Amino acid sequence: MDLTKDSSPSLTENDDKKTALYIRQKNLLDTFLEHGAISKAQYDKSLHDLTVKMGMTESMNTDGSTPVVNHTNK
């Protein structure tokens, strides 16, 4: 067994997976809102909770387009 190689995923790989999951979950919330399955208040609460729970921060782009997702160090 070669112990010199690190078999654990890199931090950036984990961050990429975490970001991809966050975006998929956000897109699902967007779809629910778009189809009237949840209210705007429910959407806002759920998005906030998702953002906090996953350790992300969300900054709206100045043109109102898709927000930039950043990781927080927890």
C-alpha positions as a printed NumPy array, in Angstrom:
array([[  0.   ,   0.   ,   0.   ],
       [  1.413,   3.356,  -1.063],
       [  0.787,   5.886,   1.707],
       [  2.607,   8.69 ,  -0.093],
       [ -0.381,   9.43 ,  -2.312],
       [ -3.312,  11.293,  -0.832],
       [ -6.464,   9.371,  -1.738],
       [ -8.831,  11.985,  -0.301],
       [-10.483,  14.379,  -2.74 ],
       [ -8.899,  17.795,  -3.005],
       [-10.569,  20.774,  -1.381],
       [-11.326,  22.313,  -4.751],
       [-12.942,  19.075,  -5.941],
       [-15.125,  19.011,  -2.816],
       [-15.937,  22.706,  -3.273],
       [-16.884,  22.077,  -6.904],
       [-19.227,  19.254,  -5.892],
       [-20.715,  21.379,  -3.127],
       [-21.253,  24.296,  -5.494],
       [-22.852,  22.025,  -8.111],
       [-25.224,  20.607,  -5.482],
       [-26.097,  24.1  ,  -4.265],
       [-26.874,  25.246,  -7.808],
       [-29.057,  22.173,  -8.478],
       [-31.005,  22.778,  -5.267],
       [-31.407,  26.469,  -6.081],
       [-32.616,  25.622,  -9.586],
       [-35.211,  23.307,  -8.058],
       [-36.435,  26.127,  -5.816],
       [-36.54 ,  28.41 ,  -8.878],
       [-38.72 ,  25.85 , -10.687],
       [-41.074,  25.506,  -7.719],
       [-41.479,  29.289,  -7.564],
       [-41.952,  29.61 , -11.317],
       [-44.75 ,  27.013, -11.305],
       [-46.464,  28.42 ,  -8.229],
       [-45.675,  25.419,  -6.049],
       [-44.229,  27.727,  -3.375],
       [-44.743,  31.388,  -2.518],
       [-42.058,  34.053,  -2.852],
       [-41.793,  34.129,   0.953],
       [-41.261,  30.349,   1.047],
       [-38.69 ,  30.631,  -1.737],
       [-36.777,  33.369,   0.079],
       [-36.764,  31.431,   3.353],
       [-35.736,  28.157,   1.707],
       [-32.976,  29.799,  -0.333],
       [-31.642,  31.559,   2.753],
       [-31.679,  28.323,   4.765],
       [-29.984,  26.41 ,   1.926],
       [-27.323,  29.083,   1.569],
       [-26.548,  29.118,   5.288],
       [-26.663,  25.331,   5.722],
       [-24.292,  24.719,   2.822],
       [-21.909,  27.459,   3.954],
       [-22.354,  29.553,   0.849],
       [-22.727,  33.257,   0.321],
       [-24.665,  34.692,  -2.546],
       [-23.973,  37.994,  -4.235],
       [-26.286,  39.317,  -6.907],
       [-24.551,  40.449, -10.056],
       [-25.055,  44.124, -10.791],
       [-27.111,  43.31 , -13.891],
       [-29.492,  41.093, -11.886],
       [-28.28 ,  37.9  , -13.572],
       [-27.465,  34.635, -11.849],
       [-25.713,  35.294,  -8.559],
       [-22.114,  34.448,  -7.895],
       [-21.77 ,  31.645,  -5.346],
       [-18.895,  31.81 ,  -2.884],
       [-17.826,  29.362,  -0.221],
       [-17.46 ,  30.431,   3.344],
       [-14.822,  28.762,   5.47 ],
       [-16.535,  26.759,   8.183]])
